[in-house]
């Protein structure tokens, strides 16, 4: 009786394991696509914010408040870019560990 249970367990694992590996690849690819999309959109928005802040700084006509606001926008856009790059690197590290 004990050998029959072991045999059925082995059969169940052998049946489920290949489909689990295929599912894991699909999930990994989906997460990779989502991270790529978010990184692209977020990076483009951060670069756009930096360009707009640069135009604000040039057009400020030596108004200290406008220059400070433009510098703050540039600072936060750069912080956002660093976070996006770190998140992308972390996702790639996790993906390489899981995909083994």
N, CA, C and O atoms as a Tinker XYZ file with bonds, in Angstrom:
   400  protein
     1  N      0.822000   -1.191000    0.000000    73     2
     2  CA     0.000000    0.000000    0.000000    64     1     3
     3  C      0.875000    1.267000    0.000000    63     2     4     5
     4  O      0.590000    2.231000   -0.711000    81     3
     5  N      1.931000    1.244000    0.801000    73     3     6
     6  CA     2.820000    2.393000    0.912000    64     5     7
     7  C      3.538000    2.643000   -0.414000    63     6     8     9
     8  O      3.744000    3.796000   -0.794000    81     7
     9  N      3.922000    1.579000   -1.123000    73     7    10
    10  CA     4.590000    1.726000   -2.413000    64     9    11
    11  C      3.652000    2.289000   -3.469000    63    10    12    13
    12  O      4.087000    3.036000   -4.346000    81    11
    13  N      2.357000    1.937000   -3.398000    73    11    14
    14  CA     1.386000    2.478000   -4.349000    64    13    15
    15  C      1.223000    3.980000   -4.159000    63    14    16    17
    16  O      1.100000    4.724000   -5.132000    81    15
    17  N      1.223000    4.419000   -2.917000    73    15    18
    18  CA     1.087000    5.857000   -2.632000    64    17    19
    19  C      2.320000    6.602000   -3.147000    63    18    20    21
    20  O      2.196000    7.676000   -3.737000    81    19
    21  N      3.509000    6.034000   -2.925000    73    19    22
    22  CA     4.740000    6.664000   -3.426000    64    21    23
    23  C      4.733000    6.728000   -4.949000    63    22    24    25
    24  O      5.146000    7.729000   -5.536000    81    23
    25  N      4.260000    5.652000   -5.591000    73    23    26
    26  CA     4.199000    5.627000   -7.045000    64    25    27
    27  C      3.226000    6.657000   -7.593000    63    26    28    29
    28  O      3.514000    7.337000   -8.578000    81    27
    29  N      2.060000    6.767000   -6.940000    73    27    30
    30  CA     1.081000    7.768000   -7.374000    64    29    31
    31  C      1.598000    9.185000   -7.140000    63    30    32    33
    32  O      1.353000   10.076000   -7.953000    81    31
    33  N      2.311000    9.397000   -6.038000    73    31    34
    34  CA     2.880000   10.730000   -5.783000    64    33    35
    35  C      3.908000   11.082000   -6.842000    63    34    36    37
    36  O      3.925000   12.204000   -7.347000    81    35
    37  N      4.769000   10.124000   -7.180000    73    35    38
    38  CA     5.777000   10.365000   -8.209000    64    37    39
    39  C      5.128000   10.656000   -9.557000    63    38    40    41
    40  O      5.587000   11.527000  -10.296000    81    39
    41  N      4.067000    9.931000   -9.875000    73    39    42
    42  CA     3.343000   10.164000  -11.119000    64    41    43
    43  C      2.709000   11.550000  -11.128000    63    42    44    45
    44  O      2.740000   12.242000  -12.146000    81    43
    45  N      2.130000   11.960000   -9.992000    73    43    46
    46  CA     1.508000   13.285000   -9.901000    64    45    47
    47  C      2.549000   14.387000  -10.074000    63    46    48    49
    48  O      2.306000   15.372000  -10.772000    81    47
    49  N      3.707000   14.219000   -9.440000    73    47    50
    50  CA     4.762000   15.226000   -9.561000    64    49    51
    51  C      5.287000   15.273000  -10.990000    63    50    52    53
    52  O      5.524000   16.357000  -11.523000    81    51
    53  N      5.469000   14.127000  -11.609000    73    51    54
    54  CA     5.967000   14.078000  -12.982000    64    53    55
    55  C      4.967000   14.676000  -13.963000    63    54    56    57
    56  O      5.359000   15.188000  -15.011000    81    55
    57  N      3.692000   14.615000  -13.636000    73    55    58
    58  CA     2.666000   15.177000  -14.507000    64    57    59
    59  C      2.550000   16.685000  -14.332000    63    58    60    61
    60  O      2.370000   17.410000  -15.311000    81    59
    61  N      2.651000   17.161000  -13.110000    73    59    62
    62  CA     2.430000   18.577000  -12.810000    64    61    63
    63  C      3.679000   19.415000  -13.053000    63    62    64    65
    64  O      3.560000   20.582000  -13.428000    81    63
    65  N      4.855000   18.869000  -12.856000    73    63    66
    66  CA     6.093000   19.640000  -12.937000    64    65    67
    67  C      6.333000   20.309000  -14.288000    63    66    68    69
    68  O      6.669000   21.493000  -14.307000    81    67
    69  N      6.179000   19.618000  -15.420000    73    67    70
    70  CA     6.406000   20.314000  -16.700000    64    69    71
    71  C      5.451000   21.489000  -16.928000    63    70    72    73
    72  O      5.862000   22.523000  -17.455000    81    71
    73  N      4.201000   21.342000  -16.543000    73    71    74
    74  CA     3.260000   22.450000  -16.725000    64    73    75
    75  C      3.595000   23.603000  -15.792000    63    74    76    77
    76  O      3.360000   24.763000  -16.132000    81    75
    77  N      4.143000   23.298000  -14.615000    73    75    78
    78  CA     4.551000   24.348000  -13.688000    64    77    79
    79  C      5.735000   25.122000  -14.247000    63    78    80    81
    80  O      5.801000   26.343000  -14.103000    81    79
    81  N      6.672000   24.424000  -14.884000    73    79    82
    82  CA     7.830000   25.094000  -15.481000    64    81    83
    83  C      7.388000   26.008000  -16.613000    63    82    84    85
    84  O      7.896000   27.122000  -16.735000    81    83
    85  N      6.456000   25.563000  -17.438000    73    83    86
    86  CA     5.936000   26.396000  -18.529000    64    85    87
    87  C      5.218000   27.607000  -17.956000    63    86    88    89
    88  O      5.369000   28.714000  -18.471000    81    87
    89  N      4.433000   27.411000  -16.890000    73    87    90
    90  CA     3.722000   28.517000  -16.250000    64    89    91
    91  C      4.714000   29.509000  -15.648000    63    90    92    93
    92  O      4.507000   30.719000  -15.741000    81    91
    93  N      5.782000   29.015000  -15.033000    73    91    94
    94  CA     6.788000   29.896000  -14.448000    64    93    95
    95  C      7.457000   30.738000  -15.529000    63    94    96    97
    96  O      7.715000   31.922000  -15.310000    81    95
    97  N      7.743000   30.153000  -16.691000    73    95    98
    98  CA     8.329000   30.925000  -17.787000    64    97    99
    99  C      7.379000   32.013000  -18.268000    63    98   100   101
   100  O      7.805000   33.129000  -18.562000    81    99
   101  N      6.095000   31.688000  -18.349000    73    99   102
   102  CA     5.112000   32.675000  -18.784000    64   101   103
   103  C      5.007000   33.821000  -17.784000    63   102   104   105
   104  O      4.923000   34.986000  -18.172000    81   103
   105  N      5.013000   33.484000  -16.496000    73   103   106
   106  CA     4.938000   34.523000  -15.465000    64   105   107
   107  C      6.196000   35.379000  -15.491000    63   106   108   109
   108  O      6.109000   36.601000  -15.375000    81   107
   109  N      7.356000   34.765000  -15.639000    73   107   110
   110  CA     8.609000   35.510000  -15.703000    64   109   111
   111  C      8.638000   36.453000  -16.897000    63   110   112   113
   112  O      9.072000   37.598000  -16.775000    81   111
   113  N      8.182000   35.980000  -18.047000    73   111   114
   114  CA     8.142000   36.836000  -19.239000    64   113   115
   115  C      7.154000   37.980000  -19.062000    63   114   116   117
   116  O      7.430000   39.104000  -19.481000    81   115
   117  N      6.016000   37.711000  -18.452000    73   115   118
   118  CA     5.020000   38.759000  -18.228000    64   117   119
   119  C      5.563000   39.827000  -17.289000    63   118   120   121
   120  O      5.411000   41.021000  -17.550000    81   119
   121  N      6.193000   39.406000  -16.205000    73   119   122
   122  CA     6.763000   40.374000  -15.269000    64   121   123
   123  C      7.865000   41.179000  -15.947000    63   122   124   125
   124  O      7.963000   42.388000  -15.731000    81   123
   125  N      8.683000   40.544000  -16.748000    73   123   126
   126  CA     9.740000   41.250000  -17.470000    64   125   127
   127  C      9.158000   42.286000  -18.427000    63   126   128   129
   128  O      9.681000   43.394000  -18.539000    81   127
   129  N      8.076000   41.925000  -19.115000    73   127   130
   130  CA     7.428000   42.883000  -20.023000    64   129   131
   131  C      6.831000   44.056000  -19.260000    63   130   132   133
   132  O      6.914000   45.194000  -19.720000    81   131
   133  N      6.234000   43.802000  -18.111000    73   131   134
   134  CA     5.641000   44.878000  -17.306000    64   133   135
   135  C      6.731000   45.813000  -16.797000    63   134   136   137
   136  O      6.573000   47.033000  -16.857000    81   135
   137  N      7.831000   45.262000  -16.298000    73   135   138
   138  CA     8.931000   46.087000  -15.792000    64   137   139
   139  C      9.523000   46.930000  -16.917000    63   138   140   141
   140  O      9.839000   48.102000  -16.712000    81   139
   141  N      9.672000   46.354000  -18.085000    73   139   142
   142  CA    10.207000   47.102000  -19.230000    64   141   143
   143  C      9.279000   48.243000  -19.609000    63   142   144   145
   144  O      9.736000   49.355000  -19.870000    81   143
   145  N      7.983000   47.977000  -19.641000    73   143   146
   146  CA     7.010000   49.004000  -20.012000    64   145   147
   147  C      7.006000   50.135000  -18.993000    63   146   148   149
   148  O      7.039000   51.308000  -19.367000    81   147
   149  N      6.965000   49.790000  -17.702000    73   147   150
   150  CA     6.934000   50.816000  -16.661000    64   149   151
   151  C      8.233000   51.624000  -16.668000    63   150   152   153
   152  O      8.205000   52.841000  -16.482000    81   151
   153  N      9.368000   50.960000  -16.879000    73   151   154
   154  CA    10.644000   51.671000  -16.925000    64   153   155
   155  C     10.694000   52.641000  -18.104000    63   154   156   157
   156  O     11.193000   53.758000  -17.973000    81   155
   157  N     10.183000   52.216000  -19.236000    73   155   158
   158  CA    10.192000   53.074000  -20.425000    64   157   159
   159  C      9.304000   54.297000  -20.217000    63   158   160   161
   160  O      9.721000   55.425000  -20.484000    81   159
   161  N      8.090000   54.073000  -19.745000    73   159   162
   162  CA     7.161000   55.191000  -19.543000    64   161   163
   163  C      7.668000   56.121000  -18.440000    63   162   164   165
   164  O      7.658000   57.341000  -18.602000    81   163
   165  N      8.111000   55.545000  -17.320000    73   163   166
   166  CA     8.607000   56.361000  -16.218000    64   165   167
   167  C      9.850000   57.148000  -16.599000    63   166   168   169
   168  O      9.984000   58.315000  -16.230000    81   167
   169  N     10.757000   56.524000  -17.332000    73   167   170
   170  CA    11.958000   57.228000  -17.779000    64   169   171
   171  C     11.636000   58.369000  -18.728000    63   170   172   173
   172  O     12.220000   59.450000  -18.642000    81   171
   173  N     10.698000   58.117000  -19.636000    73   171   174
   174  CA    10.300000   59.174000  -20.577000    64   173   175
   175  C      9.649000   60.340000  -19.838000    63   174   176   177
   176  O      9.905000   61.501000  -20.159000    81   175
   177  N      8.812000   60.036000  -18.856000    73   175   178
   178  CA     8.177000   61.112000  -18.083000    64   177   179
   179  C      9.201000   61.895000  -17.266000    63   178   180   181
   180  O      9.095000   63.115000  -17.147000    81   179
   181  N     10.186000   61.206000  -16.707000    73   179   182
   182  CA    11.220000   61.900000  -15.931000    64   181   183
   183  C     12.059000   62.808000  -16.829000    63   182   184   185
   184  O     12.372000   63.938000  -16.452000    81   183
   185  N     12.420000   62.322000  -18.007000    73   183   186
   186  CA    13.189000   63.154000  -18.945000    64   185   187
   187  C     12.355000   64.349000  -19.398000    63   186   188   189
   188  O     12.874000   65.459000  -19.516000    81   187
   189  N     11.078000   64.129000  -19.651000    73   187   190
   190  CA    10.190000   65.232000  -20.027000    64   189   191
   191  C     10.101000   66.267000  -18.901000    63   190   192   193
   192  O     10.100000   67.469000  -19.167000    81   191
   193  N     10.025000   65.812000  -17.650000    73   191   194
   194  CA     9.980000   66.735000  -16.520000    64   193   195
   195  C     11.267000   67.547000  -16.432000    63   194   196   197
   196  O     11.226000   68.738000  -16.123000    81   195
   197  N     12.403000   66.917000  -16.699000    73   195   198
   198  CA    13.680000   67.636000  -16.664000    64   197   199
   199  C     13.738000   68.689000  -17.770000    63   198   200   201
   200  O     14.229000   69.796000  -17.547000    81   199
   201  N     13.244000   68.355000  -18.950000    73   199   202
   202  CA    13.234000   69.320000  -20.056000    64   201   203
   203  C     12.312000   70.494000  -19.731000    63   202   204   205
   204  O     12.667000   71.650000  -19.962000    81   203
   205  N     11.137000   70.196000  -19.198000    73   203   206
   206  CA    10.196000   71.272000  -18.834000    64   205   207
   207  C     10.792000   72.155000  -17.749000    63   206   208   209
   208  O     10.663000   73.378000  -17.807000    81   207
   209  N     11.448000   71.548000  -16.753000    73   207   210
   210  CA    12.079000   72.337000  -15.696000    64   209   211
   211  C     13.210000   73.194000  -16.250000    63   210   212   213
   212  O     13.414000   74.320000  -15.795000    81   211
   213  N     13.944000   72.673000  -17.226000    73   211   214
   214  CA    14.991000   73.474000  -17.860000    64   213   215
   215  C     14.424000   74.686000  -18.580000    63   214   216   217
   216  O     14.983000   75.780000  -18.502000    81   215
   217  N     13.315000   74.490000  -19.280000    73   215   218
   218  CA    12.656000   75.614000  -19.952000    64   217   219
   219  C     12.138000   76.615000  -18.917000    63   218   220   221
   220  O     12.235000   77.827000  -19.109000    81   219
   221  N     11.586000   76.091000  -17.816000    73   219   222
   222  CA    11.122000   76.985000  -16.744000    64   221   223
   223  C     12.280000   77.807000  -16.181000    63   222   224   225
   224  O     12.123000   78.992000  -15.887000    81   223
   225  N     13.441000   77.173000  -16.033000    73   223   226
   226  CA    14.594000   77.865000  -15.468000    64   225   227
   227  C     15.093000   78.958000  -16.412000    63   226   228   229
   228  O     15.449000   80.052000  -15.973000    81   227
   229  N     15.115000   78.654000  -17.710000    73   227   230
   230  CA    15.569000   79.646000  -18.681000    64   229   231
   231  C     14.577000   80.800000  -18.778000    63   230   232   233
   232  O     14.975000   81.956000  -18.924000    81   231
   233  N     13.300000   80.487000  -18.697000    73   231   234
   234  CA    12.270000   81.509000  -18.848000    64   233   235
   235  C     11.920000   82.206000  -17.535000    63   234   236   237
   236  O     10.980000   83.001000  -17.499000    81   235
   237  N     12.646000   81.930000  -16.467000    73   235   238
   238  CA    12.281000   82.482000  -15.161000    64   237   239
   239  C     12.580000   83.967000  -15.029000    63   238   240   241
   240  O     12.037000   84.628000  -14.144000    81   239
   241  N     13.420000   84.493000  -15.878000    73   239   242
   242  CA    13.793000   85.910000  -15.868000    64   241   243
   243  C     14.316000   86.332000  -14.495000    63   242   244   245
   244  O     13.925000   87.365000  -13.951000    81   243
   245  N     15.204000   85.509000  -13.956000    73   243   246
   246  CA    15.870000   85.772000  -12.681000    64   245   247
   247  C     14.921000   85.868000  -11.495000    63   246   248   249
   248  O     15.241000   86.506000  -10.493000    81   247
   249  N     13.753000   85.235000  -11.603000    73   247   250
   250  CA    12.835000   85.155000  -10.477000    64   249   251
   251  C     13.286000   83.979000   -9.608000    63   250   252   253
   252  O     13.296000   82.838000  -10.070000    81   251
   253  N     13.653000   84.244000   -8.376000    73   251   254
   254  CA    14.239000   83.227000   -7.499000    64   253   255
   255  C     13.260000   82.093000   -7.205000    63   254   256   257
   256  O     13.672000   80.939000   -7.081000    81   255
   257  N     11.980000   82.406000   -7.092000    73   255   258
   258  CA    10.992000   81.354000   -6.801000    64   257   259
   259  C     10.850000   80.378000   -7.972000    63   258   260   261
   260  O     10.762000   79.166000   -7.775000    81   259
   261  N     10.827000   80.920000   -9.189000    73   259   262
   262  CA    10.711000   80.047000  -10.359000    64   261   263
   263  C     11.954000   79.171000  -10.531000    63   262   264   265
   264  O     11.846000   78.002000  -10.903000    81   263
   265  N     13.121000   79.729000  -10.263000    73   263   266
   266  CA    14.356000   78.957000  -10.357000    64   265   267
   267  C     14.362000   77.849000   -9.309000    63   266   268   269
   268  O     14.780000   76.728000   -9.597000    81   267
   269  N     13.902000   78.154000   -8.092000    73   267   270
   270  CA    13.851000   77.145000   -7.029000    64   269   271
   271  C     12.873000   76.038000   -7.396000    63   270   272   273
   272  O     13.163000   74.860000   -7.187000    81   271
   273  N     11.713000   76.407000   -7.941000    73   271   274
   274  CA    10.738000   75.391000   -8.359000    64   273   275
   275  C     11.303000   74.496000   -9.466000    63   274   276   277
   276  O     11.099000   73.282000   -9.453000    81   275
   277  N     12.005000   75.095000  -10.412000    73   275   278
   278  CA    12.602000   74.316000  -11.504000    64   277   279
   279  C     13.684000   73.380000  -10.966000    63   278   280   281
   280  O     13.786000   72.235000  -11.408000    81   279
   281  N     14.490000   73.856000  -10.018000    73   279   282
   282  CA    15.518000   72.992000   -9.422000    64   281   283
   283  C     14.883000   71.835000   -8.648000    63   282   284   285
   284  O     15.380000   70.710000   -8.690000    81   283
   285  N     13.790000   72.112000   -7.944000    73   283   286
   286  CA    13.091000   71.040000   -7.224000    64   285   287
   287  C     12.536000   69.994000   -8.189000    63   286   288   289
   288  O     12.604000   68.795000   -7.920000    81   287
   289  N     11.990000   70.451000   -9.304000    73   287   290
   290  CA    11.461000   69.510000  -10.305000    64   289   291
   291  C     12.592000   68.640000  -10.851000    63   290   292   293
   292  O     12.431000   67.429000  -11.002000    81   291
   293  N     13.732000   69.258000  -11.145000    73   291   294
   294  CA    14.873000   68.500000  -11.657000    64   293   295
   295  C     15.358000   67.501000  -10.610000    63   294   296   297
   296  O     15.661000   66.353000  -10.935000    81   295
   297  N     15.430000   67.940000   -9.354000    73   295   298
   298  CA    15.893000   67.053000   -8.284000    64   297   299
   299  C     14.989000   65.834000   -8.157000    63   298   300   301
   300  O     15.478000   64.708000   -8.082000    81   299
   301  N     13.672000   66.045000   -8.132000    73   299   302
   302  CA    12.748000   64.921000   -7.952000    64   301   303
   303  C     12.677000   64.035000   -9.192000    63   302   304   305
   304  O     12.458000   62.829000   -9.085000    81   303
   305  N     12.860000   64.633000  -10.363000    73   303   306
   306  CA    12.893000   63.816000  -11.580000    64   305   307
   307  C     14.139000   62.929000  -11.600000    63   306   308   309
   308  O     14.072000   61.778000  -12.030000    81   307
   309  N     15.263000   63.454000  -11.142000    73   307   310
   310  CA    16.481000   62.648000  -11.072000    64   309   311
   311  C     16.336000   61.532000  -10.038000    63   310   312   313
   312  O     16.784000   60.411000  -10.275000    81   311
   313  N     15.722000   61.825000   -8.907000    73   311   314
   314  CA    15.469000   60.787000   -7.901000    64   313   315
   315  C     14.560000   59.713000   -8.492000    63   314   316   317
   316  O     14.772000   58.522000   -8.263000    81   315
   317  N     13.555000   60.129000   -9.248000    73   315   318
   318  CA    12.670000   59.171000   -9.903000    64   317   319
   319  C     13.410000   58.297000  -10.897000    63   318   320   321
   320  O     13.161000   57.094000  -10.966000    81   319
   321  N     14.318000   58.883000  -11.669000    73   319   322
   322  CA    15.123000   58.101000  -12.610000    64   321   323
   323  C     16.001000   57.076000  -11.895000    63   322   324   325
   324  O     16.138000   55.942000  -12.354000    81   323
   325  N     16.588000   57.474000  -10.782000    73   323   326
   326  CA    17.423000   56.543000  -10.019000    64   325   327
   327  C     16.576000   55.395000   -9.485000    63   326   328   329
   328  O     17.007000   54.243000   -9.526000    81   327
   329  N     15.382000   55.687000   -8.985000    73   327   330
   330  CA    14.493000   54.641000   -8.483000    64   329   331
   331  C     14.084000   53.701000   -9.605000    63   330   332   333
   332  O     14.046000   52.486000   -9.413000    81   331
   333  N     13.782000   54.246000  -10.767000    73   331   334
   334  CA    13.407000   53.411000  -11.916000    64   333   335
   335  C     14.560000   52.492000  -12.308000    63   334   336   337
   336  O     14.350000   51.308000  -12.569000    81   335
   337  N     15.774000   53.035000  -12.350000    73   335   338
   338  CA    16.939000   52.219000  -12.710000    64   337   339
   339  C     17.210000   51.138000  -11.668000    63   338   340   341
   340  O     17.551000   50.007000  -12.016000    81   339
   341  N     17.057000   51.486000  -10.389000    73   339   342
   342  CA    17.266000   50.494000   -9.334000    64   341   343
   343  C     16.202000   49.403000   -9.379000    63   342   344   345
   344  O     16.506000   48.228000   -9.176000    81   343
   345  N     14.967000   49.785000   -9.642000    73   343   346
   346  CA    13.892000   48.795000   -9.734000    64   345   347
   347  C     14.113000   47.865000  -10.917000    63   346   348   349
   348  O     13.876000   46.661000  -10.820000    81   347
   349  N     14.562000   48.418000  -12.021000    73   347   350
   350  CA    14.854000   47.601000  -13.204000    64   349   351
   351  C     15.999000   46.630000  -12.918000    63   350   352   353
   352  O     15.935000   45.464000  -13.308000    81   351
   353  N     17.039000   47.104000  -12.241000    73   351   354
   354  CA    18.166000   46.227000  -11.896000    64   353   355
   355  C     17.726000   45.138000  -10.923000    63   354   356   357
   356  O     18.123000   43.982000  -11.066000    81   355
   357  N     16.914000   45.498000   -9.939000    73   355   358
   358  CA    16.423000   44.511000   -8.979000    64   357   359
   359  C     15.554000   43.461000   -9.662000    63   358   360   361
   360  O     15.649000   42.274000   -9.349000    81   359
   361  N     14.718000   43.890000  -10.582000    73   359   362
   362  CA    13.875000   42.942000  -11.316000    64   361   363
   363  C     14.723000   41.992000  -12.150000    63   362   364   365
   364  O     14.409000   40.805000  -12.244000    81   363
   365  N     15.794000   42.498000  -12.756000    73   363   366
   366  CA    16.685000   41.634000  -13.538000    64   365   367
   367  C     17.430000   40.639000  -12.652000    63   366   368   369
   368  O     17.632000   39.490000  -13.045000    81   367
   369  N     17.837000   41.070000  -11.465000    73   367   370
   370  CA    18.515000   40.163000  -10.538000    64   369   371
   371  C     17.572000   39.054000  -10.088000    63   370   372   373
   372  O     17.937000   37.878000  -10.090000    81   371
   373  N     16.354000   39.437000   -9.701000    73   371   374
   374  CA    15.376000   38.433000   -9.267000    64   373   375
   375  C     15.027000   37.497000  -10.416000    63   374   376   377
   376  O     14.882000   36.291000  -10.215000    81   375
   377  N     14.894000   38.042000  -11.607000    73   375   378
   378  CA    14.580000   37.221000  -12.783000    64   377   379
   379  C     15.696000   36.215000  -13.058000    63   378   380   381
   380  O     15.422000   35.065000  -13.402000    81   379
   381  N     16.946000   36.640000  -12.908000    73   379   382
   382  CA    18.048000   35.706000  -13.150000    64   381   383
   383  C     18.116000   34.626000  -12.082000    63   382   384   385
   384  O     18.512000   33.496000  -12.369000    81   383
   385  N     17.734000   34.958000  -10.855000    73   383   386
   386  CA    17.733000   33.956000   -9.788000    64   385   387
   387  C     16.595000   32.964000   -9.958000    63   386   388   389
   388  O     16.764000   31.772000   -9.698000    81   387
   389  N     15.429000   33.450000  -10.394000    73   387   390
   390  CA    14.256000   32.581000  -10.543000    64   389   391
   391  C     14.359000   31.738000  -11.791000    63   390   392   393
   392  O     13.929000   30.584000  -11.794000    81   391
   393  N     14.924000   32.294000  -12.862000    73   391   394
   394  CA    14.957000   31.598000  -14.147000    64   393   395
   395  C     15.963000   30.452000  -14.171000    63   394   396   397
   396  O     15.965000   29.672000  -15.124000    81   395
   397  N     16.810000   30.323000  -13.166000    73   395   398
   398  CA    17.773000   29.216000  -13.147000    64   397   399
   399  C     17.023000   27.964000  -12.982000    63   398   400
   400  O     17.620000   26.888000  -12.937000    81   399
